[in-house]
Amino acid sequence: MKFFNPTGTKKNIGLKPLSQRLATVQDKSIVFYYSWQDGSLYDGQFSDILAEMFKSAGATVTQIYKRKAFDQNDVEERKNIGKHDAVIYFGASSCSTSKFATVYGGLIDSEEQTPTVVVTYNTFKNDCIHANYENGTKTRCVYTDYPGDSLSSDAISIAFQSILEALQQQLSSTEMESGEFSFPKEPEIIEVDNDPYKWLVDNHKTDCSPVIIPTIENVEQMLTRVRA
């Protein structure tokens, strides 16, 4: 099947390297930062157990709810959040919110030099990867099953270890890259032998929502009706 590549011409973007990681969380101020005022399903049992684990490791924990769920760069709030030693930024049951968390979390990390880890659901892994790629952020993400507040203590313990690793593991060369990034030039027409939707997902062209494949015929029909 042949179809139009949905990616248009992209402007160059600035890469946003991550800040240096923590050597330990002992005596560190950790902020739990929630995307939604309620309904994220991370701010109940999940947070209670996670906070106790951080406290057992010698850290202090503060909980803050984001002022506007879909704001990607509230500078004033970002600077206040960045005063802590590390940020655990919780996504929610929304692909958009998880993408915003990835972008905004990357800004907290790079601009405020505060290690930030996004915690969201497995369903939105592709969205987070795509958000990092499109915006030049390098945000480290930890994914869990849904809903967070129904996870077992063992599952939350595994998430805690993954969060610690994301806060403490030394940066890779890619995560330290800065400067300008130019997106590779892509062909206008894509031809695949298998499912075109799979190609869109595998190449981060969709957030996994239902898609009408932009075949040449479909696009020509749309343009004919628009021009009529």
N, C-alpha and C positions, 0 to 999 in steps of 0.2 A: 504494500500500500504506500502511496505517496501522499504527503501532507505538508502543509506549511509549518516551518519551525516557528513556534509562538514567541521566541525570543527576538526582540527588536535590537536596534543598535544601542549598546550600553556605553555610558560614559565611564571613564576611568574613575576608580575610587581609591581612597587612602586606606592602607592597611593599618589596623589597630592592634599593636602587639599587646600581649598580656603583661600584667605586672608580675613582679617576682613572687614566688610562692612562699608560704609560711614554713618555718622550720618545725614549728609545733603549734598546737592550739592552746597550750597551757598559758594561763594569764592573758588570753586574748579575748577581745570583745567581738562576739559573733552576732550579727543581726539576721533574723528571719524576716524576709521581706515578701509580702504576699501580693500577688497581682490583683486579686479581687478582694473586696471588703468581706464577702462571704461566698460560700459555694465552691471554693477551690478544692475542698475535700482533702486538704493538707493541713488545715489549721486546727484540727481537733486532736485525736489520738496520735496521729503521725507526728505532729509537732511536739506534743507532750513527751513522747518517748524519745524523740530525737534530741530534744533539749536536755533531757536527763543524761543522755549519752555524752553530749558535749560538756555538761557540767562535771560529769565523772572524769572527763579528760582535763579538767581544770579551767575550762572556758566559762565566760558569762554569756548569757543569751538575752537579747532584746527582740521583741516582736513589733513590727511596723507594717501597717497596711498601706498599700500604694494609694495615692490621692485619686489618680485617674487610671483606670485599668488599661486603656489603650494608648496612653501617652508613651512615646518611645524615647523622649529626652526632656524630662522635667529637670532643668539644670539645678534649680534651687534644691529640690528633693534629692537629686543625685549627689550633690555636694554634702548634704547632711548625712546621707547613707554612707558616703565614702569616708566619713570620720571614724567609722568602726574599723576593726582589723580585718574583717572578712564578711562577705555577704552571701547568704543562702537565699536565692531568689526563686520563689515558688511560682510555677506556671499554674494553669487551671485547665478545666475541661474544655478547651477552645484552642484550635490551631492558631488563630490570630494572636491570642494572648501569649501562647508559647513562643511564637516568632518575635513578638514585641519584647518578651522577657530576654530572649537571646540577644537581640540588638541592644536593648537598654543595659542589660547585664554586661555586655562587652564594653559599653561606654563607661560604666562604673569602674570596670577593671582597668581599662587603658587610660582613661582621662583622670580618674581619681587615684589610680595606683592602689586599688583595693581588690585583692583576690575575690572573685565572684564566681559562684557555681549556680547554674540554673537546674532546678529539679522539676521535672514535668513527666508526662505520661508517655509510655512507649509508642502510643498511637501517633505522637507528634514528633518523633525522632527525625523523620524526613524534613519536616517543616523547619526544625532548628538547624539542621545541616544546611538547608537552602538559605536560611536567613543569614547565617555566618558568611556563606559564599557571596551572597549578593551585596552585603554591607561591609565587608572587610573586617568583621569582628572574628575573634577566635574563641569565643565563649565555650568553656567546658560545661557539658551538660550531663546530668545523671537522670536516667529514665526508670520509672517504676510502673507497676501495673495499676489499673484504675479500679476503684477509687483509693486514694492514699490512706484515708482514715479507716479503711477496712483491711489493711495489710496486717499480717501477723508480726509479732515482735521480731521474729527471725528475719522476715523480709525487710523490716525497718532497719535492723542491725546491718544487713547487707548494704542497704542504701547509705547508711552512716559511714561504713568503710569506704564506699565509692566516693562519697563527698570528701572524706579526709584525704583520699588519694588525689582528688582533683585540686584540693587546696594546697597540698604539700609536694606533689610530684614536680620535679624540675621541668622547666619549659623545653619544648622541642625547638629545633631551628625554625620550623614553620611558625610556631606561636610567637617567636621573637621578631619575625619579619615586619619591617615598616616600609614607608615609601608609597609610591603609586602603583596600583595594579591595573593592568589592561586585560579586559576579558578577551579570551580567544575568539577570533572571527568564526562564525558558525555558518553552515550552509543554509540557504533560504528554504530549500525543499529537502525533506527527510524521506527516505525510502526504507521501509522495514519489511521483513518477511513474516514477523510474528505480530503480536498484539501491539498496536501503536500506543495504547494507554500505558503499557508496561514501559515503553521507551520514554514516555513523558515522565513517569514516576522515577525511573532509574536515572534520568538526567536532570532531575530537580526542576521540571517545568510545570509542576502542579503540586498543590498541597494535599493531593489524594482525594479531592472532592470529585464528584462526577464531571466528566468532560465531554463536550461535543468535539470530536476529532476534526481539526481544520483541514479537511481534504481540499484538494483544488476545486472539486465540484461544489462543496459546501461554501467555500469562500466566494466562488463566482456567483452562486445563487444569492448570497447575502449582499454582495456588491450590486447585483442587478436590481434587487428590491430597494436598496438604499438610494440608487441613482434614479429610480422610476419616479 
